Amino acid sequence: MEFIIEEPDKKIGQEIKANWDRLAKPLDGLGEFEGLLARIGAILGSPEIDIAKKAVIVMCADNGVVAEGISQSGQEITAAVTENLGKRNTSVCKMAKAVGAEIFPVDIGVNTDRIFPGVISRKVKKGTNDFLLKPAMSEREAMQAVRVGMELVKDCKEAGYTLLGTGEMGIGNTTTSAAMAALLSVPPEIVAGRGAGLSDEGLVRKRQVISEALEKYQLRETEPMRILCSVGGLDIAGLCGVFLGGAKYHMPIVADGVISAVAALTAERLCPGTKEFIIPSHKGKEPASELLMRELGLSPVLDAGLALGEGTGAVMMFSLLDIAMSLYETGATFGDFKIEEYHRF
């Protein structure tokens, strides 16, 4: 996957930071939000930031490794939640409605022949293989999923959206994301957590499965595509494409939790420079989340132990960005108050 990434416009980013400094408040008074909005404006190419039209792309897919007893739920849950995403009746849908964002659920690999009304159908295959038995997917399948993500970003750009978030649904995907933390060269006990609520015994099994897979495939951190194909998921591959699409089409992408984070790092390893188009949202509850964000050089704003998935953390970030935008757009300046501006030293 190679294409030329045009960097965000640094001059526009500096102009936005100067605009912040003219507002009647302490310098950097909104902390990281000032820099994040400067990054968004630089990506969009305008100091007049417009993030009114926003959406979350939710990739839905099943994972064959569920057969190894690494989850307390079966694959039927993936189909049930995907169906309700189509009905706009899940957690992320309710939250998105509150902040005026759209939800675009995508069936990229749910293990069923069912058609879900209200869900974009881009199925690559009916779930991945059990990666303890053979690689999760072929490179052709992985690349097809990546292209789906990139094409969806392009479609959103053409439809006038200016801010996208990432989300996912797929039983077993905290196992695939923890296995893909081979990108970090750390042992499973450091990165594998309880997911949706594993028992102590379940957690031991999850870590054992990941260890066996890493031994089986002898993955190295310099092989992002082989890692993705060996132990990843179609949802992760699709989200990887969303992040790559953000870089290609200059669309800021708000990353959700740990599954989004591993997709983001995969995208960055495939196409260095992609991370400049990523807006972090929160530090997820899974232990790999902080490590992945640190590797990307991103600092999540929210730290509330979130573990809901679906893109809910990204939607919460949307609301905070909107609040920060209200000050950027309408805040009084030092000139309005007829007082001297603060100066940087």
SEDOMI-563797 format. One record per residue (C-alpha): residue number from 1; residue in one letter; x, y, z. Coordinates in steps of 0.2 Angstrom, whole numbers, m for minus. Last residue first. Layout:
BEGIN
+-----+----+-------+-------+-------+
:   i : aa :  east : north :    up :
+-----+----+-------+-------+-------+
: NUM :  a :     X :     Y :     Z :
...
+-----+----+-------+-------+-------+
END
This chain:
BEGIN
+-----+----+-------+-------+-------+
:   i : aa :  east : north :    up :
+-----+----+-------+-------+-------+
: 345 :  f :    41 :   170 :   129 :
: 344 :  r :    23 :   170 :   123 :
: 343 :  h :    13 :   186 :   125 :
: 342 :  y :    m3 :   189 :   134 :
: 341 :  e :   m14 :   202 :   125 :
: 340 :  e :   m17 :   219 :   132 :
: 339 :  i :   m34 :   224 :   137 :
: 338 :  k :   m48 :   233 :   127 :
: 337 :  f :   m60 :   219 :   131 :
: 336 :  d :   m65 :   216 :   113 :
: 335 :  g :   m46 :   218 :   109 :
: 334 :  f :   m42 :   204 :   121 :
: 333 :  t :   m53 :   194 :   110 :
: 332 :  a :   m71 :   187 :   114 :
: 331 :  g :   m75 :   169 :   110 :
: 330 :  t :   m87 :   166 :    95 :
: 329 :  e :   m78 :   154 :    84 :
: 328 :  y :   m64 :   147 :    94 :
: 327 :  l :   m75 :   146 :   110 :
: 326 :  s :   m89 :   136 :   101 :
: 325 :  m :   m76 :   125 :    93 :
: 324 :  a :   m70 :   119 :   110 :
: 323 :  i :   m88 :   114 :   114 :
: 322 :  d :   m89 :   105 :    97 :
: 321 :  l :   m72 :    96 :   100 :
: 320 :  l :   m79 :    90 :   117 :
: 319 :  s :   m95 :    83 :   108 :
: 318 :  f :   m85 :    74 :    95 :
: 317 :  m :   m74 :    67 :   108 :
: 316 :  m :   m89 :    58 :   116 :
: 315 :  v :   m93 :    52 :    98 :
: 314 :  a :   m75 :    44 :    97 :
: 313 :  g :   m77 :    36 :   113 :
: 312 :  t :   m93 :    28 :   108 :
: 311 :  g :   m86 :    21 :    92 :
: 310 :  e :   m94 :     4 :    94 :
: 309 :  g :   m83 :     0 :   109 :
: 308 :  l :   m90 :     1 :   127 :
: 307 :  a :   m73 :     0 :   136 :
: 306 :  l :   m71 :    17 :   143 :
: 305 :  g :   m60 :    18 :   159 :
: 304 :  a :   m62 :    37 :   160 :
: 303 :  d :   m46 :    44 :   153 :
: 302 :  l :   m52 :    56 :   139 :
: 301 :  v :   m39 :    67 :   130 :
: 300 :  p :   m29 :    53 :   122 :
: 299 :  s :   m11 :    59 :   118 :
: 298 :  l :    m4 :    53 :   101 :
: 297 :  g :    14 :    49 :    98 :
: 296 :  l :     9 :    33 :    88 :
: 295 :  e :    19 :    22 :    99 :
: 294 :  r :    11 :    31 :   114 :
: 293 :  m :    m6 :    28 :   107 :
: 292 :  l :    m2 :     9 :   105 :
: 291 :  l :     5 :     8 :   123 :
: 290 :  e :   m10 :    16 :   131 :
: 289 :  s :   m23 :     5 :   122 :
: 288 :  a :   m13 :   m11 :   125 :
: 287 :  p :   m20 :   m13 :   143 :
: 286 :  e :   m38 :   m13 :   138 :
: 285 :  k :   m48 :     0 :   147 :
: 284 :  g :   m47 :    13 :   133 :
: 283 :  k :   m37 :    29 :   133 :
: 282 :  h :   m48 :    41 :   124 :
: 281 :  s :   m51 :    52 :   109 :
: 280 :  p :   m35 :    53 :    98 :
: 279 :  i :   m36 :    63 :    82 :
: 278 :  i :   m27 :    55 :    67 :
: 277 :  f :   m22 :    64 :    51 :
: 276 :  e :    m3 :    66 :    57 :
: 275 :  k :    m4 :    47 :    61 :
: 274 :  t :    m4 :    43 :    42 :
: 273 :  g :    14 :    50 :    40 :
: 272 :  p :    22 :    33 :    37 :
: 271 :  c :    11 :    22 :    26 :
: 270 :  l :    11 :     3 :    31 :
: 269 :  r :    17 :     6 :    48 :
: 268 :  e :     6 :    21 :    50 :
: 267 :  a :    m9 :    11 :    44 :
: 266 :  t :    m5 :    m4 :    56 :
: 265 :  l :    m3 :     9 :    70 :
: 264 :  a :   m21 :    16 :    66 :
: 263 :  a :   m28 :    m2 :    66 :
: 262 :  v :   m20 :    m6 :    83 :
: 261 :  a :   m28 :    11 :    89 :
: 260 :  s :   m45 :     7 :    82 :
: 259 :  i :   m46 :    m9 :    91 :
: 258 :  v :   m39 :    m1 :   107 :
: 257 :  g :   m52 :    13 :   108 :
: 256 :  d :   m59 :    26 :    96 :
: 255 :  a :   m49 :    36 :    84 :
: 254 :  v :   m55 :    52 :    77 :
: 253 :  i :   m51 :    54 :    59 :
: 252 :  p :   m47 :    70 :    51 :
: 251 :  m :   m50 :    70 :    32 :
: 250 :  h :   m36 :    75 :    20 :
: 249 :  y :   m41 :    62 :     6 :
: 248 :  k :   m25 :    51 :     7 :
: 247 :  a :   m22 :    53 :    25 :
: 246 :  g :   m40 :    50 :    31 :
: 245 :  g :   m41 :    36 :    18 :
: 244 :  l :   m26 :    28 :    27 :
: 243 :  f :   m35 :    29 :    43 :
: 242 :  v :   m51 :    22 :    36 :
: 241 :  g :   m41 :     8 :    27 :
: 240 :  c :   m34 :     3 :    44 :
: 239 :  l :   m52 :     3 :    50 :
: 238 :  g :   m56 :   m10 :    37 :
: 237 :  a :   m41 :   m21 :    41 :
: 236 :  i :   m46 :   m20 :    60 :
: 235 :  d :   m64 :   m25 :    56 :
: 234 :  l :   m58 :   m39 :    45 :
: 233 :  g :   m48 :   m46 :    59 :
: 232 :  g :   m30 :   m48 :    63 :
: 231 :  v :   m19 :   m64 :    68 :
: 230 :  s :   m10 :   m69 :    52 :
: 229 :  c :   m16 :   m57 :    39 :
: 228 :  l :   m14 :   m41 :    50 :
: 227 :  i :     3 :   m47 :    56 :
: 226 :  r :     9 :   m51 :    39 :
: 225 :  m :     3 :   m33 :    33 :
: 224 :  p :    12 :   m25 :    48 :
: 223 :  e :    29 :   m34 :    45 :
: 222 :  t :    42 :   m23 :    54 :
: 221 :  e :    35 :   m28 :    71 :
: 220 :  r :    40 :   m46 :    68 :
: 219 :  l :    29 :   m61 :    69 :
: 218 :  q :    35 :   m79 :    72 :
: 217 :  y :    19 :   m86 :    65 :
: 216 :  k :    17 :  m101 :    77 :
: 215 :  e :    25 :   m93 :    92 :
: 214 :  l :    14 :   m78 :    90 :
: 213 :  a :    m1 :   m89 :    88 :
: 212 :  e :     3 :   m99 :   104 :
: 211 :  s :     6 :   m84 :   114 :
: 210 :  i :   m11 :   m77 :   108 :
: 209 :  v :   m20 :   m93 :   113 :
: 208 :  q :   m12 :   m93 :   130 :
: 207 :  r :   m16 :   m75 :   133 :
: 206 :  k :   m35 :   m79 :   130 :
: 205 :  r :   m34 :   m95 :   140 :
: 204 :  v :   m27 :   m86 :   155 :
: 203 :  l :   m40 :   m72 :   153 :
: 202 :  g :   m54 :   m85 :   152 :
: 201 :  e :   m48 :   m93 :   168 :
: 200 :  d :   m48 :   m76 :   177 :
: 199 :  s :   m66 :   m73 :   171 :
: 198 :  l :   m68 :   m63 :   155 :
: 197 :  g :   m78 :   m47 :   155 :
: 196 :  a :   m81 :   m39 :   138 :
: 195 :  g :   m62 :   m38 :   135 :
: 194 :  r :   m53 :   m45 :   150 :
: 193 :  g :   m36 :   m38 :   145 :
: 192 :  a :   m22 :   m44 :   133 :
: 191 :  v :    m7 :   m31 :   131 :
: 190 :  i :     6 :   m35 :   145 :
: 189 :  e :     1 :   m53 :   147 :
: 188 :  p :     3 :   m55 :   128 :
: 187 :  p :    22 :   m51 :   128 :
: 186 :  v :    28 :   m35 :   120 :
: 185 :  s :    35 :   m32 :   102 :
: 184 :  l :    25 :   m17 :    99 :
: 183 :  l :    18 :   m22 :    82 :
: 182 :  a :    15 :   m39 :    90 :
: 181 :  a :     1 :   m29 :    97 :
: 180 :  m :    m8 :   m38 :    83 :
: 179 :  a :   m12 :   m52 :    96 :
: 178 :  a :   m20 :   m39 :   107 :
: 177 :  s :   m30 :   m33 :    93 :
: 176 :  t :   m36 :   m50 :    88 :
: 175 :  t :   m40 :   m54 :   106 :
: 174 :  t :   m50 :   m38 :   109 :
: 173 :  n :   m59 :   m42 :    93 :
: 172 :  g :   m66 :   m58 :    99 :
: 171 :  i :   m85 :   m54 :    96 :
: 170 :  g :   m85 :   m40 :    82 :
: 169 :  m :   m92 :   m23 :    82 :
: 168 :  e :   m81 :    m8 :    77 :
: 167 :  g :   m80 :    11 :    78 :
: 166 :  t :   m70 :    25 :    69 :
: 165 :  g :   m74 :    43 :    69 :
: 164 :  l :   m75 :    55 :    54 :
: 163 :  l :   m74 :    74 :    53 :
: 162 :  t :   m77 :    85 :    37 :
: 161 :  y :   m92 :    76 :    29 :
: 160 :  g :   m97 :    85 :    13 :
: 159 :  a :  m104 :    70 :     3 :
: 158 :  e :   m88 :    69 :    m7 :
: 157 :  k :   m77 :    67 :     9 :
: 156 :  c :   m89 :    54 :    15 :
: 155 :  d :   m87 :    44 :    m1 :
: 154 :  k :   m68 :    45 :    m1 :
: 153 :  v :   m68 :    40 :    17 :
: 152 :  l :   m79 :    25 :    12 :
: 151 :  e :   m67 :    21 :    m2 :
: 150 :  m :   m52 :    20 :    10 :
: 149 :  g :   m61 :     8 :    22 :
: 148 :  v :   m67 :    m4 :     8 :
: 147 :  r :   m49 :    m3 :     1 :
: 146 :  v :   m42 :   m10 :    18 :
: 145 :  a :   m55 :   m24 :    17 :
: 144 :  q :   m49 :   m29 :     0 :
: 143 :  m :   m31 :   m28 :     5 :
: 142 :  a :   m35 :   m40 :    19 :
: 141 :  e :   m44 :   m52 :     8 :
: 140 :  r :   m29 :   m52 :    m5 :
: 139 :  e :   m17 :   m54 :     9 :
: 138 :  s :   m26 :   m70 :    15 :
: 137 :  m :   m35 :   m70 :    31 :
: 136 :  a :   m34 :   m76 :    49 :
: 135 :  p :   m19 :   m87 :    46 :
: 134 :  k :   m21 :  m105 :    49 :
: 133 :  l :   m26 :  m116 :    64 :
: 132 :  l :   m23 :  m105 :    79 :
: 131 :  f :   m29 :   m90 :    68 :
: 130 :  d :   m47 :   m97 :    68 :
: 129 :  n :   m51 :   m91 :    50 :
: 128 :  t :   m59 :   m74 :    48 :
: 127 :  g :   m78 :   m70 :    47 :
: 126 :  k :   m90 :   m73 :    33 :
: 125 :  k :   m79 :   m65 :    19 :
: 124 :  v :   m76 :   m48 :    11 :
: 123 :  k :   m93 :   m41 :    16 :
: 122 :  r :   m96 :   m23 :    10 :
: 121 :  s :  m114 :   m21 :    14 :
: 120 :  i :  m118 :    m4 :    21 :
: 119 :  v :  m130 :    m7 :    36 :
: 118 :  g :  m148 :     1 :    36 :
: 117 :  p :  m156 :   m16 :    32 :
: 116 :  f :  m145 :   m31 :    37 :
: 115 :  i :  m144 :   m44 :    24 :
: 114 :  r :  m141 :   m61 :    31 :
: 113 :  d :  m128 :   m73 :    24 :
: 112 :  t :  m120 :   m74 :    41 :
: 111 :  n :  m102 :   m73 :    49 :
: 110 :  v :  m101 :   m54 :    49 :
: 109 :  g :   m86 :   m49 :    38 :
: 108 :  i :   m86 :   m31 :    31 :
: 107 :  d :  m104 :   m27 :    36 :
: 106 :  v :  m103 :    m8 :    38 :
: 105 :  p :  m112 :     3 :    50 :
: 104 :  f :  m112 :    22 :    45 :
: 103 :  i :  m118 :    32 :    60 :
: 102 :  e :  m122 :    50 :    58 :
: 101 :  a :  m117 :    64 :    70 :
: 100 :  g :  m128 :    77 :    78 :
:  99 :  v :  m121 :    76 :    96 :
:  98 :  a :  m136 :    68 :   104 :
:  97 :  k :  m139 :    57 :    89 :
:  96 :  a :  m122 :    50 :    90 :
:  95 :  m :  m125 :    45 :   108 :
:  94 :  k :  m140 :    35 :   104 :
:  93 :  c :  m132 :    27 :    89 :
:  92 :  v :  m116 :    23 :    99 :
:  91 :  s :  m126 :    13 :   112 :
:  90 :  t :  m136 :     3 :    99 :
:  89 :  n :  m153 :     7 :    91 :
:  88 :  r :  m149 :    15 :    74 :
:  87 :  k :  m159 :     1 :    66 :
:  86 :  g :  m144 :    m4 :    56 :
:  85 :  l :  m134 :    m4 :    72 :
:  84 :  n :  m147 :   m15 :    79 :
:  83 :  e :  m144 :   m28 :    65 :
:  82 :  t :  m125 :   m27 :    68 :
:  81 :  v :  m128 :   m29 :    87 :
:  80 :  a :  m137 :   m46 :    83 :
:  79 :  a :  m125 :   m52 :    70 :
:  78 :  t :  m110 :   m49 :    82 :
:  77 :  i :  m119 :   m57 :    96 :
:  76 :  e :  m122 :   m73 :    86 :
:  75 :  q :  m103 :   m75 :    86 :
:  74 :  g :  m103 :   m82 :   103 :
:  73 :  s :  m100 :   m73 :   120 :
:  72 :  q :   m89 :   m77 :   135 :
:  71 :  s :   m74 :   m74 :   124 :
:  70 :  i :   m57 :   m83 :   122 :
:  69 :  g :   m64 :  m100 :   120 :
:  68 :  e :   m54 :  m106 :   105 :
:  67 :  a :   m69 :  m105 :    93 :
:  66 :  v :   m69 :   m86 :    95 :
:  65 :  v :   m53 :   m87 :    85 :
:  64 :  g :   m63 :   m86 :    69 :
:  63 :  n :   m67 :   m68 :    71 :
:  62 :  d :   m83 :   m60 :    66 :
:  61 :  a :   m85 :   m43 :    57 :
:  60 :  c :   m93 :   m26 :    59 :
:  59 :  m :   m84 :   m10 :    55 :
:  58 :  v :   m92 :     6 :    62 :
:  57 :  i :   m89 :    22 :    52 :
:  56 :  v :   m93 :    37 :    63 :
:  55 :  a :  m100 :    53 :    56 :
:  54 :  k :   m98 :    72 :    56 :
:  53 :  k :  m105 :    87 :    47 :
:  52 :  a :  m103 :   102 :    59 :
:  51 :  i :   m84 :   101 :    59 :
:  50 :  d :   m80 :   117 :    50 :
:  49 :  i :   m64 :   126 :    54 :
:  48 :  e :   m61 :   143 :    47 :
:  47 :  p :   m42 :   142 :    48 :
:  46 :  s :   m43 :   131 :    32 :
:  45 :  g :   m34 :   116 :    24 :
:  44 :  l :   m45 :   102 :    31 :
:  43 :  i :   m29 :    94 :    38 :
:  42 :  a :   m22 :   110 :    45 :
:  41 :  g :   m39 :   115 :    52 :
:  40 :  i :   m40 :    98 :    61 :
:  39 :  r :   m22 :   100 :    68 :
:  38 :  a :   m26 :   117 :    75 :
:  37 :  l :   m42 :   110 :    82 :
:  36 :  l :   m31 :    97 :    91 :
:  35 :  g :   m18 :   110 :    97 :
:  34 :  e :   m31 :   121 :   105 :
:  33 :  f :   m40 :   105 :   112 :
:  32 :  e :   m24 :   100 :   121 :
:  31 :  g :   m24 :   114 :   134 :
:  30 :  l :   m40 :   125 :   133 :
:  29 :  g :   m30 :   139 :   142 :
:  28 :  d :   m16 :   137 :   130 :
:  27 :  l :   m12 :   155 :   133 :
:  26 :  p :   m24 :   162 :   147 :
:  25 :  k :   m40 :   168 :   140 :
:  24 :  a :   m47 :   183 :   130 :
:  23 :  l :   m44 :   176 :   113 :
:  22 :  r :   m30 :   182 :   103 :
:  21 :  d :   m19 :   167 :   107 :
:  20 :  w :   m32 :   155 :   100 :
:  19 :  n :   m31 :   165 :    83 :
:  18 :  a :   m12 :   163 :    84 :
:  17 :  k :   m14 :   144 :    86 :
:  16 :  i :   m26 :   144 :    71 :
:  15 :  e :   m13 :   153 :    60 :
:  14 :  q :     0 :   141 :    65 :
:  13 :  g :   m11 :   126 :    60 :
:  12 :  i :   m14 :   135 :    43 :
:  11 :  k :     5 :   137 :    41 :
:  10 :  k :     7 :   119 :    45 :
:   9 :  d :    m4 :   113 :    30 :
:   8 :  p :    m7 :    94 :    34 :
:   7 :  e :     6 :    84 :    25 :
:   6 :  e :     3 :    77 :     7 :
:   5 :  i :     4 :    58 :     8 :
:   4 :  i :    11 :    50 :    m8 :
:   3 :  f :     4 :    33 :   m10 :
:   2 :  e :     9 :    15 :    m6 :
:   1 :  m :     0 :     0 :     0 :
+-----+----+-------+-------+-------+
END
